[in-house]
Amino acid sequence: MRIIATIFALLLFSFHAAAEECPPTPEGVKRAIENHIKKLRADEYCKARTVKTEGNVTIAIYTAEGACEGFSKKAKAGTCSSNWVRYMVGSINGKVIGPIKVGGKGDLTDSGMNITDSTVELTGLTLGPSDPLCCPSVPKTKNFKFSQSGFSESKP
């Protein structure tokens, strides 16, 4: 009986450890992310979510994996591809803006975010001419202007 109880406890612990928790996110932004993931019929990789607040602005960047939007309704959400895409949503004085696509597989793999003067600057890596999809090596920066009406990418 003790062995069964130990096995049961280990199983419960492993399920709890495997459960993914997203970083703390303001409620409106969290709902916007959840609604977008649901619309895409994707899964979110919560460990990769980045949330930053500067004054009255909160920006969140999140990953949608295996989107099934446009595929058969019978397909289980998050299982339709091995693709992943990074999106950004924000909140200005409580008004939610976005989402907008900011990167993903074969595009920017972001690793840093700065918020200044109505601009979000994302830094990271992108694919070089000889890079495999797994391993971007070329530094890249993308800038996005934001206002109460949404985001727009600023081209250099």
HELIX and SHEET records of a PDB file:
HELIX    1   1 ARG A    2  ALA A   18  1                                  17    
HELIX    2   2 GLU A   27  LEU A   40  1                                  14    
HELIX    3   3 CYS A   46  ALA A   48  5                                   3    
SHEET    1   A 3 ASP A  43  GLU A  44  0                                        
SHEET    2   A 3 VAL A  57  GLU A  65 -1                                        
SHEET    3   A 3 THR A  50  GLU A  54 -1                                        
SHEET    1   B 4 ASP A  43  GLU A  44  0                                        
SHEET    2   B 4 VAL A  57  GLU A  65 -1                                        
SHEET    3   B 4 TRP A  84  ILE A  92 -1                                        
SHEET    4   B 4 LYS A  95  GLY A 104 -1                                        
SHEET    1   C 4 THR A 109  THR A 116  0                                        
SHEET    2   C 4 THR A 119  THR A 126 -1                                        
SHEET    3   C 4 VAL A 138  SER A 147 -1                                        
SHEET    4   C 4 GLY A 150  SER A 154 -1                                        
END                                                                             
